[in-house]
Amino acid sequence: MTVVYLLQDCPDQFNLVKHVVERLEYKVKMVRITERVVNTYFAKLYFTKPGENDAISVDARPSDAINVANRCKAPIYVSKRILLEDAIRIGYGMGRVCDRKSTYDVLLDSAAGGPDLLTEELNLVRNIDLAVEEERYNDAALLRDKLMKLRHSSDDQ
């Protein structure tokens, strides 16, 4: 008789959180990167029970919260203020952007009143990434052109 032992990785702290949440019949609803104080960022994990509206929030380091969100397939939201102040602009064939404040492909926490050009820009960037990933290069080129037009129109304002 042969005994086979399967080596399984010991779960890390992020998988531990995922398993505890599942065993308690909760779900990670979302992660929010909420603020930056000096050089320290803060985040919250939100937990809910399926079918209930009440959420429990827990403070966490952003790196830990993002890891938990990734394992639990939960969305990650970033404060618009952090996005506007600290993020990196993604440029598609437009050279290095040096003289403008940067943006990055993330979900915003809320839209400002009226048309939100930043949200529109981020949606275009996200759609370009998706088109490239799905090898729809013609669509990606059209979206890139829209993005360039949007950025030029916002520079004129």
N, C-alpha and C positions, 0 to 999 in steps of 0.2 A: 504494500500500500504506500502510495506517494502522497506526501502532504505538501501542498503548495501554499506558501505565504505570499500574500500580495502586500507590497510596500505601499502604503498610502502616505501622502504628505500630511504632516501634522497641520491641522487648520490654523491659519494665522488669526490675528485679532479681528480682522474684517470679516472673515468667514464665521468666526465665533459670534459676532454681532448678528450676522445674517441668520445663523441657526437659532440663536436665542429669540430673535424677533419672530421667526417662523413658528417655533415651539410655543410661544406665547400667543400665537394666532394674531399677530400684528403684521403690518406692512409698512415699509419705508415709503412714505408718501412723496417726499422730496427732500432735497438739500438746498439750503440757501447760504450763499456766501454773503454775509450781511454788512460787514464794515471793515475798515482798516484804521487802526490807531497807530500812528507813527509808522513802524515797519511790520506790524503784526496784523494779520487778517483773522477774522472770526467767522464762524459758520454755525449753522443749526441743522440738526437732523430732525425731521418731523415724522412721527409714527402715528398710524391710525389703525383701528380695527375695521375690517371690511364691513360695509353697511352703516358705519357710524360717521358722524361729521366731526366729532371732537378729535383734536390732534394733540399729541404730547410732543413737546420740543425739548431737545437736549443740545447743549452747547458742545461743540467739537472743533478740533483743529480742521481747517479746510482740507488738508491732505487726507486726513482720516475720513472725513465726511464724504469726500469724493470717492475714496476707495469703497466705502460701504454702499454708496449710491450705485457705483459700477456693478458690484456684485448682486445688488438687489434690483437692478434695472429701474432705478428711480431717476426722475429728472433732476438736473442741477440748475439752479437759478442764481444769477449774480446781480448784486445791487447795481443799478444803473450808474450811480455815482462812482463806484469802483471801476466799472467798465470805462467810463469817460475819462477817468484820471489815470488809470494804470495799465490798460490793455495794449496789445500790439496790433497794428494795422496789418491786414493781409492784403497784399497787392498782387493782382494778376496781370503780369506783363506791363506794369506801369512804372517800373523802376522803384528806387527807394524813396519812401515818403519821409521827408525830414522835417518839414515845416508845419505839420498839422498834428493835432492830438490824435492819438491812436484809438482804434477799435478792434474788436476781436469777435470771432464767431461763437457767440454764446446766447442764451436766452435772457432777455431783459426782464427785470422784476416788474416793470410797469411802463406803459406808454405815456408820454407827455401829452397834454391836450393838443388837439389838432394833428396835422400830418407829422409823423415821426420819421424823419429821413434816416436816422440811425437804424431804427428797426427795419426799414425797407432795405437799407444797405446790408444789414446782417442776414436778412432773408435771402437776398441775392447771393451772398457769399456761400451760405449754406446750400442753396440750390445748385450753384456751380460745383461745389464739392460732390454733391450727389450725382450730378450729370457726369462728371469725370469718373467717379467710382463705377457708375453703370455704363461707362464707355459711350456716352451720348455726347460726343465731342462737338457736334454742330450746335446742340442745345447749350452746351457750356460756353461756346464762343458767343452765341446770341446773348446769353445772360451776362457774360463779361462786358459786352458792349453796353448793355443796359446799366451795369454797375459803373462803368467809366462815365457814361452820360450823367447818371445821378450824382456822382462825385464832382463832376465839373459844374453841374447846376448848383450844388450846395456851396462850392467855392465862390460862385458869383454872388451869393446872398450876403 
